[in-house]
Structure formats: C-alpha cells, structure tokens
Amino acid sequence: MKKQTLATQIMITGKKTHRCFDSFIAEKCTDLLRPDAGRILGYLSMCQKASTQELQERFGLSKASLSECLTLLKDRGLIDYRKSEADGREKVVELTPLGAARAEMFHQLVLSFNGKITENLTDEEIKTLSQLLDKVQKQVEVMSYGE
C-alpha cells in the first residue's frame, strides 16, 4: 500500500479534527445548537465586529447557514447587527456584553480541546508543528489567492 501524500494527510487530519471539534463543542455547548455559532462568537471576540460577508468567507458558510447562526445568536442576546454604513446591503455584526462573556466560555472550551488533541506531543513538537502548519497555510493562500 502506498503512503499517503502529505497534502492528503493534511486534508484528512483537517477534516477529522473539524468533525471531532464539532462533536466536542456540541456536547459542551448545547445552548448554541451549532458549532459554527461558537466559532462566530470566538471570531467576534477577537475582532470586535465583522461584516456578514467576512463571516461567510471566514467560515465557508452559505448565506442561509450564516443567517441561521446569526438568528440563533441574536435570539439568545449574544450579538446585535446593523446595516453597514459603507454598503447598505451588508450587515455589521457585533457582540453584546452577554455575547462577550459567552465567547470567553467558548474560548476556554477551545483551549481544552487544543490541550486534548496535543496531549501526546512535547512542547517542542507543538512549536514545530505550529510553525510548519503556518508555512503550509501561507503557501495555500498564495496558491489560492495569489497573495
């Protein structure tokens, strides 16, 4: 049997990690109903606000899926959104104070997940893996977007 290419290993690992993360979060965050909602909260906690277009591209969500997540978060009082001043067709999404607190809880779960998936690696291996994945991500961006 042939050994998998590195690109195949990366893709399979990414998909399996994504599924594992979704299951981990779904088990711990039953109030969010969708792991994507937690990821959106986490992203907003880092950048304070984002357009719906930015969120759609960042998370690879369809307009319908993003709308469902945003409605869920808004109904729970975790986000607010308003029309963009630059483009009236676009919405700007921001965390509420309650959303910021919930995002911190989500961040702690992400750290816990990170600890679980790297528990069999040494600190040096984690550092090396992180550096290598950064390089691969940058190359993929260059190949995809010509940046």
Secondary structure, 3 states (H helix, E strand, C coil): CCCCCHHHHHHHHHHHHHHHHHHHHHHHCCCCCCHHHHHHHHHHHHHCEEEHHHHHHHHCCCHHHHHHHHHHHHHCCCEEEEECCCCCCCEEEEECHHHHHHHHHHHHHHHHHHHHHCCCCCHHHHHHHHHHHHHHHHHHHHHHHCC
